[in-house]
């Protein structure tokens, strides 16, 4: 099932899917993907304007012999297998920001330090310049704290965010964004923080009708797991009432064949 046109639904419908999607991703991370000592939590808030330094402290490196064999290695296998992928390295930036609803992945062997954040962009993140800027500086702040980030943006472009958040995050780092196809205004991005502090981005440009790719969540500088975005998205979508599924699929209310 392709990405739906979320301009057809109101904020309440998106919020419902958003919650179900977050819950599905958290479940698959904890049940199937994350080896000990890593675990995932759905946390509505982490800190205020400046994140809690105890919660978001930079994790210490994991010695290579302690790396769990189940983790994938970006030096041995390409992290993103999508046909269209744009990679770009970003230098450091010095800004923190506020945090919204997301999944955090923590390491219990390092005093529950946050090692990665998975964020599903909401319509509210793209509504105004202030909301846009909070999202950008939040992501930059996490990366500066050496926390890996995955951004999933299936929301239509807006005036404050016409090209997606990756361009704005690149600009916040003082870099010119790598060109992305204008026909693909949606995107999923995995940010990987390397040992020297360089931020490597794995960007998959998307458009309505595309399937969501599996994306890498980095747990160390080079080791990661892949999260099944399409599978968890469709589970959340299928749990919507039928009338809203039909609206988002572009069918008149009551015009589809009832299957559930």
Secondary structure by P-SEA (a helix, b strand, c coil): ccccccccccaaaaaaaaaaaaaaaaaaaacccccccbbbbbcccccccccccccccccccccccccccccccccccccccccbbbbbbbcbbbbbbbbcbbbbbbbccccccccbbbbbbcccccccaaaaaaaaaaaaaaaaacbbbbbbbcccccccccccaaaaaaaaacccccccccccccbbbbbbbccccbbbbbbbbbccccccccccccccccccccccaaaaaaaaaaaccaaaaaaaaccccccccccc
